[in-house]
Amino acid sequence: MANQDEQTPFVLRENCPQRRIHYVLNGKWTSMVLYALSRGPLRTGQLERTLPGISKKMLTQTLREVENAGLVRREVFNVVPPKVEYSLTELGETFVEPLHALYDWAARNSAALDQLERNIQEAEG
């Protein structure tokens, strides 16, 4: 990390990009839904199976939030039974880039994540 001028204080202001990116990371499921959709369009049931542990209510809420933010597109097909498919928008593709780096890091550093979980359990225990 580069040294910062000692005269200039380091401040993460409310509107700085480093704080604004946390919109994508704010909910437990938001980044996982975006990451899952980065592999291609999925229907609601497919997303539920891809993300064990997410409730229908939470998935619906998360999808609504990312759709309203313009990160995900919801496409309704005029068929019986009804078919709804979710996919990333161009903006969503941009936001998923850093998530790929983070998820790739996690896949390579499972021992560090195990240690983190142990530390948290010991602190709570």
C-alpha positions, 0 to 999 in steps of 0.5 A: 500500500502506498504511503500517504502524505502525512499532511493529508488525513486518510478519510473514507467520506460518505460519497467516496467510491470505496464506501459506495461499492458497499451497496453491492456487499450490503446484504448477505445474499446480494453479492451471491445472487449477482455472482450466481447470475454471472454464470448466466440467466437463471429462473427463481427455482434455479437460483434457490437451488444454487443458493442453499439456505436462502428463503423465498422471501429473501430471494424475492427481496434481494432480486427486487433490490438488485433489479431496482438498482439496475444490476439485474434484468427480470424477463417474463415469458408469455408461456404457461406455466409462467416463466421468469428469468433473471440475468445481469444487466450491463451495469451488473456485469461491471459490478460483478468483476470485483466479486469474481476476484473476491470469490476466486480469492476465497476459493484459494484461501479456504484455510484463512477462512477456516481460521477466521471462523475459529477466531470468531467462535473463540471470541464469542464462546 
